C-alpha cells in the first residue's frame, strides 16, 4: 500500500517555531523599512502568509514585494536557526521511526528552503529522504506553497510515483494532498490538540509509528 511517503516538516518531524518568535522576526523586517506596522499587517506576514494578504501589506506601505519578502524570510529563517542551535527547537521523540520505512521518503515543507536544509543537516535527517522541498524566498514561493500542490507534485515526480501518502499537521497539508491526488494523514501533535479541520484527511494519527501500521 502506497509506493512512497511524503512528510511535512514543522509540526511533524521537528517541533514548530513559536509564534512569538515569528512575530519578532516579522517586526524586525518592517523595522528594516522604517515602519511600525499595524497589527493586522503584521499578522498578514508573520505566519502562513497568503498572496492576497502579502499584496495588501505591500500596497499599504509602498514596499517592493520581492525586497520586503526577502527581508521577512531572512529574518524568519535566522530566528529559527538560532532556536535550533540553542536547543530550544528539537525533533519529536518518535523520529527514529523514519529508519523503519522500506519505501522511498520525501519531504515537502512551506518553510524556507534554507531552513529546511539546515534542519535536515543539523538533526541528521537528510539520509532518510530521497527528495525534499522547502519554499524559495520569493513572492512566487508564496503562491506555490501548500495548499498549492506544486512542490508535492515535484517530489512525486522525483520519486517516480503517483500513489503516495502525505503526512502533515495542518489543513493546508490535507488540501495540498487532495490537490495532488494523493491520500493524507493528519498527525495530531500536542500543539494541534484543539485544532479543527474543515476537511477530512484519509487518516488521523497521533504519532509516526502509526504510519507503519497504515503501510502494512
N, C-alpha and C positions, 0 to 999 in steps of 0.2 A: 504494500500500500504506500503510495507516494514514491516518486523517484528521487526527491530531494526535500530538504527542509531549509527554509529561509527564516532568519530571525531579525527582528528589530533589535536595537542595542540598548538604549537607555530605558530602564524600567523592565527590561527582560533579562539581559546579561549583566549589565552594570547599573548600579543604583542611580536614579535620575538626579540631575543637579537641582538644588533647592531654588525655588522661585525667587527668593530674596537675592540670591547670587546673580541670577539672570537680570533681575531688576537693576541691581547696581551696575552691571555691565552695560545695560541699555542707557542708563543715566550718563555714564562716562562717555558713551558715543555721542549723545546730544551735547554734552559739555564741550566736546571737540569742536562743535559747530557753534558754540557760544549761545546755546539755547537751554532754557529751563522749561522742559516740556509739561504740557497739561497731562494729568493722569490718564485720560482717555487715549492720548497719543503714545504715552509710554507703554500702556498695555497692548497697543497695537503691534509693537515691535519687540517686546521683551521675551515673548514665548509664543510659539505657534503662529507666527506672522502669516497673514494671507496676502495675496497680491493686491486685493482691493484696499485692505487696511493699510498696507505699506504705502500705496499710492496716495491715500488721503493724508498721511503724515507728511510725505514729501511735498505735496501741494500746499499744505498748511504753512510750512516753513521755507518753501522755496529751495529745498535740498535737491542736489543732483542725486537721483536714485542710486546709481551704481556706487558713487563715492560714499554716500551715507551708509548703504548696506554693508559695504566692505568694512567701514569703521565699526558698525554694530556687530558684525560677525567676528571680527578680530577680537573685540573686547569680550564677547561671549566665550569664544574659544579659549582665550588666555585665562579667563577666570576659572573655567572648568579644569584646565590643565594644572593650575595651582592647587585646586582642591584634590586632585588625584595625587599629585606629588606629596601633598601634606598628609595623605592617608585618610582624608575625610570623605572621599568618594571611593567606593570599593565595589567588587563584584558580589553577586549573590552566592550564598553558600553552596547551591546545587550546580554551580558552573561546571564541575567535573563531569557532569552528565554528557557534555559535548564529546568526550572521548569515547562514549559508548555507541555513537551512531555509526551505522555501517553504510550510510548513503551520503552523497555529497551535501555539503552545507554551504549556505551563503548568508550574507548579512546585508540588510538594507535599512539605513538609518536616515532620519531627517536632520540629524546633527551635522555639523560641518565635516567635510572630508578630512581635514587636518586633525580634527578632534578624534574622529573615528580611528584614523591611522595611529594616533598616539595611544589611544586606549588599547587597541589590539596589540601593540608592541609592549606597552607598559605592563599589561596584565597577562602577557604571553598567550593571547587567544588567537593570534593570526594563523597559527598552524592548523587550526580546525576548519578554516574556511577556504574554499576554492575561489571564491569571488566575494567582493564586498564593495558597497557603495555608500558614501555619505553625500552631502549636498555641497556643491561648489559655492563659494562666497559671492554669488552674483544674483541679480534680480531674476534672471531666468531660473536660477536654482530654486527660488521661492515657488515659482509656477510649477516646477516639476516635482516638488516634494509630495509625499503622501498627503491626501488620498490619490493624487495622480499616480498611476501605475508605472510611470516611466522607468524608474530605477529598478522596480521589481521585474519588469519585463527585460531590462538589460541583464539582470542577474540570472534570470531563467535562460536567456539566450546563451550566456556564458557557460552555464552548466549543461546546456543541450537538453533541457527537459521542459515539459509542459505541465505534468502532473506533480504539483508540489504543495507543501503546507507552509503557510506563513504564520509565524508566531509573533504576536505583538501585544502591547498593553494599552492601546487606545482605539477609539472609534475610527480614527483615520487609518489605522493599520487594517482594521476589519474591512473598511470600504475599499482600501487600496487592493487588498487581496481579491475582493469581489470584482473590482475593475480589471484586474489582471487575469481573471478567470481561474483562480486557484482557491483552495479551501483555507480557512483561517482558524487559528487557535488563540483565543483571548486569554492571557495569563493575568490572573487577578493577584498581583503582588500586594504587599501591605499598603502601599500608597494608593491602591485602587479599591480599597475596601468598600467605599461608598460611591464608587464611580458607576454611573448609569449609562448603559448603551441604548441607543435608539435603533441599532441594527443588530442582527443576530449572527454571531460567529458560528462556524461549523462546530467548534468545541469551546468549552470554557474550562480552564485548568488553573491550578494553584502553584505548580512548580514544573521545572523542566523534566523530571523523571516521568511525568505523565505522558509526555510526548512519545517516549519509548513504548508505552503501552498502546498508544494510538497506532504507531508504526507497525506493531506486531499483531 
